């Protein structure tokens, strides 16, 4: 069945959204049982009519990343694929995720919803500054979303800084889409060349792949730095390849809005119970309307929270906060628990590291802690300042080693993203 966009969902009342979500989940379970070999077996005697209330959804089985990785072919509901993408591999082996034409239309609609909520219109000129090749879904998704919205869109990709400056000057973009750390390096390098992007046409920067907010929803050091460098507003978006859905800021920047017509969102504790608004839990999603590889109650491993209250934009869709940490990446060192974002925020706020990565070794089951090391590309005169700042924030001593970009690239391995965390624990 062709994908049919519906722009009205998020502006319905909360009760109407819940009613539609219930029907959508019933249809979702029905599709899975009829087309997915994995879910036909997993759901067993569960039928769509068994889901009479949203509470009944809590009784449905979860899907883990391990299950998806080990049985990926059994998740496919068709063999009529239009495009193939793969995950970044930042948390393990890359996963092959095929898409049908319907899935591509759904993906474009998802991103156009997100960009529209930021206030982007057909009058905007947008430049996509992320990879558009190597089976990477993000660049393709943002490009399709901008096109669907009607914005004049340029597929710039990741280029040398001088070329980026040339295209900014030539095309006069009002919107950039890219990775926060890249935006910072771009502006700083252009400033060294005497090019001031503060006086450019850029008004909005849509930031992907790295967090922009602290747990209290304030802008973190990287976001503040970007706004200072560009004299423009930053907007955060969170997404994953497997779900082909995103949670994006609106113009009011009060959290990432879900698109309930495309994804059913839960935030749960370790026991699988819903957590109160504002309390951290695991993001669990069901991908409504996916045709090739739909997922039911997929445990993302990403820890976040539901933002309290209603949004001034008028949307009644659920909003999530920043990803506080990934479940698999929580660090324990000498009896102290550390969120990776704590280290990231410190390094970003110092502004003296060209690149860095946290390396974790040891045994995951070690209750005392693991071996943690921070590798930084920086001037040797900054080593003491970095070490003291990280220790003050983490409340434990973490060794800091000066290194070079080649060594950090080796630590990252084949990951396509500029990951900040490498987990070598057994």
Buried (B, 14 or more C-beta within 10 A) or exposed (E): EEBEBEEEBBEBEEEEBBEBBBEBBBBBBBBBBEBBEBBEEBBEEBEBEEBEEBEBBEEBEBBEBEBBEEBBEBBBBBEEBBBEBBBBBBBEEBBBBBBBBBBBBBBBBBBBBBBBBBBBEEEBBBBBBBBBEEBBBBBBBBBBBBBBBBBBBBBBBBEEBEEBBEBBEEBEBBBBBBBBBBBBBBBBBBEEEEBEBEEBBBBBBBBBBBBBBBBEEEBBBBBBBBBEBBEBBBBBBBBBBBBBBBBBBBBEBBBBBBBBBBBBBBBBEEEBEBBEEEEBBBBBBBBBBBBBBBBBBBBBBBBBBBBEEEBEBEBBBBBBBBBBBBBBBEBBBEEBBBBBBBBBBBBBBBEBBBBBBBBBEBEEEEEEBBBBBBBBBBEEEBBEEBBEBBBEBBEBBBEBEBBEEEBBEEBBEEBBBBBBBBBEBE
